[in-house]
Amino acid sequence: MKKIKAVFSSALASVMFLSVTAAPTEAAQVTVTPGVEHITGASQGSNINRLSVDMTRPGVSVEALTNDPMDKLLATSVLSRSHSREGHTVVGSINGSFFHMGSVNPLNYKMPAYLLMRDGLVNTYGVIENDPNEYMNVPSAFAVTKDRRGHIGEFGYDATVMAGGKVHPITSVNKRMREADEVVLYTDSYSYRQTRQNEFGMEIVLTNFNNPIEEDYRLGRTVEATVSGIYHKEKGVEIPEGGAVLSIHGPGNILDFGGVKIGDKLALNVGLTAPWNEAEFVLASGPLLVQDGQVDIEMKSTSDRFRTRSPRTAVATNRDGSEVFLVTVDGRNAGGSQGMTMSEFAQYLKSIGAYNALNLDGGGSTTMAVRPRGYQYPVVVNRPSDGAERAVSTILSAISYESTGAPAHMSASISSTAVPKGGRAKVTVDYITDINFHPVKVDASKLAYSVEGDIGTVSSDGTFTATALGKGSVTVRMGNASKSFQVEVTALPGNAMIHGFNDASVWKAESARAKTTLRFDGAKAPKKEGANALSLQYDFTGTSGTSASYAVTDSIKMSVRPDRLGLWVYGDGAKHWLRGTIQDGTGKEYTIDFTEQGGLDWTGWRYRTVEIPAAAVSPISVKKLYIAETLDTNKNKGTIYFDRLIADYNGNHIEPPFNDVPLSHWHLGEIKMAVENGWINGYPDGNYKPADFISRAHAAVLISRALGGSVSPLTEDPHKDVPKEYGYAKEIALMKELGIMNGDSNGNFNPQSNLSRAQMAAILQRTYKLQMKQPVPEIRDVAKDNWSYEPIATIASHGLTVLSEGNYRPNSYVSRSQFAAFLSRAESMD
C-alpha cells in the first residue's frame, strides 16, 4: 500500500453532559454559493468559523478529499485548489481527520489515521484505538449517504473469511486491542508492523492476495490470499507488507480455524454495515461529541486531550442530515482566541443545532478556507495556531457542481462620489460572478458605462469627467451584472495647506540602503510655520546602489484631485533627488518629482511644486516623501526638513517666499531671484528679515556668490582687522584681489560695519565694470565733487536704482531687500 497515517490514536469511553452553553453571538454571515453559508462569530473567548451546507439544495454537497498519493501532505487551501475544477468547485474546506506522523510503522507514515472510503473503494482502513483516552475509542465516522444526507455515528464492519468450507465473521479491522471471541483483520495501515496482541489466541499470516485487500479495495468484493504462517500463543505477529494477519481469539473460533494449513487459500470479503456500505464516502475520526441531540463524548473526561483548551475542528449534522456544519475554533491565543475543551466544543456545537457531531484533527491542523467573492479558490479565514497552515492528509469540502454561468453580480467602485467640475473619477470593476457566485472573467470590451443626469461624460475605460454642477449617477454593466454610483459634481475647492508637519505620530521612517531618522526638533530647528517641521536625517555613507530615506504616512488624503502639490523644503545643498509617492482613488501609486535628479542643491527654505499625473483620479493620498541618491560618488549624510504641504487645485497658487515678505512686497521679484540663484538665503524660521542691514563682510560674501569666483586658501591676513581664520576672510580677500571692496586708510576692512548706499554703488560699478551712460539722472543729495557721485550716477544711468525726487540717500545703510534688488537688477542687465 502507499502508506497510511494513524498518528494521534484514540479511544473513547462514553461521557454524558447535560448542561448546555449559551448560544454564541454571530458576527457575520455571507453566502459563499447558494446553499453554503459562511458564519463567523465568537463564543467563550474563542473565534469561530462555520460553514453551513444545505444538503437538500441541488448542486451542492460535501466531499472528503485527499491527495494522490495520500502520504503527500498539503495545506487545506492548497488541497482545495487542486480539487477545484469547472463543474466541481471547492467553495470551502476544513482540515479532515488525524494522520500518522510516527515512525513505528513506516508504511502508514503521513497517511490518514482512520478509515477513509470513497465511492465504495477503500483508501485506508486506519486503526480503531479501543481506548477511552484516545480519539477513536469506538469506530465513528462522517459520511454522505446515497440519498445525499450527512450522517454521523458509529460504523461497523460486515466482513467474512471462508476457511475450511465455512464462512467465519471478521469482527473488526485494525483494532488496537482485540477482545474476547473476536476475529480481527490487521493490514498495512495498522499503527504498528506487528499485531501486538496477547498470546491467548491464534494468528494466521496471509500473503499473495489476488487483488488488494486495502488500498483501492472495493467493499464487498471477495479476494483470495495464501496462508503463509500460523502461530499459536505468540505475542504479536509481523504483518507482511501488502499482506494481512487474522488474529483469532476464543476456543470456538480457534477450533473453527484449526484445520487451516500453510499453503491453503482463504477468501476474504470486507464490507461496512448500513448505511455506511452505500455512502458516497466515509471519513472516520473521533471522538463523537454530540449524539442524538445530547452532548455525549466518547472519551474519558480525565484525559488531557479532553480537558485542554485547544484549537478544534468538527463536522456536525442536524437531526435529519439535511444540513452539515463544518466548524473550526481558533486557540492557543491565535488572534486572541483561547480555544475550547472537548466539552465546551460539544456544548457549542449543540447550541448551533447539531444533532450529531464528530471531532476532527485539531491543534495546529485546525484550518478553514473559504472562497471570497470574486476569488477562484478558497483562502484561509481562521487563524491557525502555528501562524501558518499545517499540511494535512484529508479535508472536508463544500462543493458546488454548477458550471460557471452568465454574469449576475458585480462588485465595482468609483474613486470619488464628489467630483469637482472639470475633475475626474474612475470606475473600477473589482469582480463579476454568476448567480452561484462563481467568478466570471471581466472582459473590458464588454463593459458598458453610462451617465444619468446632465453632469458629465464617461469614457470607455470608466473615467467619468464632470462637466456641470449637480447630482446624477454613473453605471457600469456587463450582461445582467451592473453597479450604479450616485455622484455629485461640486465647485472646485480653494487652495489650502493640507498638512503642517506638527504631528509625529502620523509619520514613520523607512530606508533603502540607508539609515533614516524622523524627528521633530522643536523651537530651535528650522521651521516654516507652526511649532515644528519634520526633520529627515539620512545617512547614505558606506552603501552601493540607489539609496533612499523615506518619510511614510497614511494620514494625508485629498478628496478632490489637485492640479499640483507644493512643499516647503529646507535643503542642505547635497544635490540629492527629492521625490514623493501618491496613490489615487483606484489604488494606483505614482512617483512624483519635486526636483530633478541631483536637484536638491540649495540651502535653506525653498518652495517646490509638482504636477499631479493626468491619469490620477480622486481621491489622492500622499504616501511618501523621500530623498534619494543614485550615484555612489555622492553618498553623504545630512538633514533636510519638510513643512507646509499645499494642495493647489487651479494650478496658480503662489506662496510668499518668506513669512515676512508678502506677495505685495515692492522687492518681491528681486528677492526671489536672489534667493533662487543662491546669492542670499533666508533664515531657518522662514523669515527673510528684509529691513535688516547688510554688513560689509556679508556684502563680500554675497558678491562672491554672484560672481561665482573660486576662493583660494589664505596664507596671510587680508586686512588688519580680518585674520585669515575669520569666517568670511576668503571672500573678503577675493573682493580685495578684484578691487571691488578695499579697506580704509588704516588698513582695516571694518567687516561688521553696515554697508552704506554709497559703498553699494561703488561695489556695483566695480563688479560689473559699468561706464556712465547718457542721460545721467539729476542727483540732488550728492555733490558732483563727492567721491561717490560717479558710481552713484553710473548705476543710476543704468537703472539700477530709483531716485526719490532726485535723492539717493548715500549715507543710509543698505537693507537686505535693497541689496537683493541692487544685485538682481545688475545681474539682469543686457
Secondary structure, 3 states (H helix, E strand, C coil): CCCCCCCCCCCECEEEECCCCCCCEEEEEEEEECCEEEEEEEECCEEEEEEEEECCCCCEEEEEEECCCCCCCEEHHHHHHHHCECCEEEEEEEECCCECCCCCCHHHCCCECEEEEECCEEEEEECECCCCECCCCCCEEEEECCCCCEEEEECCEEEEEEECCEEEEECEECECCCCCCCEEEECCCCCCCECCCCCCCEEEEEECCCCCCCCCEECCCEEEEEEEEEEECCCCCECCCCCEEEEECCHHHHHHCCCCCCCCEEEEEEEECCCHHHCCEEEECCCEEEECCEEEEECCCCCHHHHCCECEEEEEECCCCCEEEEEEECCCCECCECCECHHHHHHHHHHCCCCEEEECCCHHHCCEEECCCCCCCCEECCCCCCCCCCEECEEEEEEECCCCCCCCEEEEEECCCEEECCCEEEEEEEEEECCCCCEECCCHHHCEEEEECCCEEECCCCEEEECCCEEEEEEEEECCEEEEEEEEEECCCCCEEEECCCCHHHCEEEEECCEEEEEECCCCCCCCCCCCCEEEEEECCCCCCCEEEEEEEEEEEECCCCCEEEEEEEEECCCEEEEEEEECCCCCEEEEECCCCCCECCEEEEEEEEECCCCCCCCEEEEEEEEEECCHHHCCEEEEEEEEEEEECCCCCCCCCECCECCCCCCHHHHHHHHHCCCCCCCCCCCCCCCCECEHHHHHHHHHHHHCCCCCCCCCCCECCECCCCCCHHHHHHHHHHCCCCCCCCCCCCCCCECEHHHHHHHHHHHHCCCCCCCCCCCCCCCCCCCCHHHHHHHHHCCCCCCECCECCCCCECEHHHHHHHHHHHHCCC
